[in-house]
């Protein structure tokens, strides 16, 4: 069984300059439809999304492949942390 939160973390952390600001929130309604929200430092948002969204697409492709292998669907939102 794939631990998707750990997989997301292993894909995102090497890309960011502020790893302590990475926050992964599980918003899944059930076990077959997974949904995760990733918040990063505003300065890291471009690094995680990539030029034209290429990195975000690649991250999602890896997650989709893992989820489909287990008969699940997954959705990933990437956003920056809002400063208070």
C-alpha positions as CSV (number, residue, x, y, z in Angstrom):
1,X,0.0,0.0,0.0
2,X,1.4,3.4,-1.0
3,X,1.6,6.1,1.6
4,X,0.7,9.0,-0.6
5,X,1.5,11.7,1.9
6,X,5.1,10.5,2.2
7,X,5.3,10.2,-1.6
8,X,4.1,13.8,-2.1
9,X,6.6,14.9,0.5
10,X,9.5,13.0,-1.2
11,X,8.6,14.6,-4.5
12,X,8.1,18.2,-3.2
13,X,10.9,18.7,-0.6
14,X,13.9,18.4,-2.9
15,X,12.4,21.3,-5.0
16,X,11.9,23.9,-2.3
17,X,14.2,26.3,-0.6
18,X,12.0,26.5,2.5
19,X,11.3,22.8,3.4
20,X,10.0,23.7,6.9
21,X,7.1,25.7,5.2
22,X,5.8,22.7,3.3
23,X,2.4,21.6,4.6
24,X,0.5,18.6,3.2
25,X,-3.2,18.4,4.2
26,X,-5.3,15.3,3.6
27,X,-8.7,16.4,2.5
28,X,-9.9,13.0,1.3
29,X,-13.6,12.2,1.6
30,X,-13.1,8.4,1.4
31,X,-10.4,5.9,0.8
32,X,-11.0,5.6,-3.0
33,X,-11.0,9.3,-3.8
34,X,-7.9,10.9,-2.3
35,X,-7.4,14.7,-2.2
36,X,-4.3,16.5,-0.9
37,X,-3.6,20.2,-0.5
38,X,0.1,21.2,-0.6
39,X,1.0,24.6,0.7
40,X,4.5,25.9,0.2
41,X,6.3,29.2,0.9
42,X,5.3,31.8,-1.7
43,X,8.9,32.0,-2.9
44,X,8.8,28.2,-3.6
45,X,5.6,28.1,-5.6
46,X,7.3,28.6,-9.0
47,X,9.8,25.9,-8.2
48,X,7.1,23.4,-7.4
49,X,4.9,24.3,-10.4
50,X,7.7,24.6,-12.9
51,X,7.8,26.5,-16.2
52,X,4.4,26.2,-17.8
53,X,3.3,23.8,-15.0
54,X,5.6,21.0,-16.2
55,X,6.8,20.0,-12.7
56,X,3.3,20.0,-11.2
57,X,2.1,17.9,-14.1
58,X,5.0,15.4,-13.6
59,X,4.2,15.2,-9.8
60,X,0.5,14.6,-10.6
61,X,1.4,11.9,-13.2
62,X,3.5,10.0,-10.6
63,X,0.6,10.2,-8.1
64,X,-2.0,9.2,-10.7
65,X,0.0,6.1,-11.6
66,X,0.4,5.1,-7.9
67,X,-3.3,5.7,-7.2
68,X,-4.5,3.8,-10.3
69,X,-2.3,0.8,-9.4
70,X,-4.3,0.6,-6.2
71,X,-7.7,1.3,-7.9
72,X,-8.0,4.8,-6.4
73,X,-8.3,8.3,-7.8
74,X,-6.2,11.2,-6.5
75,X,-6.3,15.0,-6.8
76,X,-3.5,17.3,-5.8
77,X,-3.8,21.1,-5.2
78,X,-0.6,23.1,-5.0
79,X,-0.8,26.6,-3.4
80,X,1.4,29.0,-1.5
81,X,1.0,29.6,2.2
82,X,-0.9,32.8,3.0
83,X,1.1,35.1,5.2
84,X,-0.8,36.3,8.3
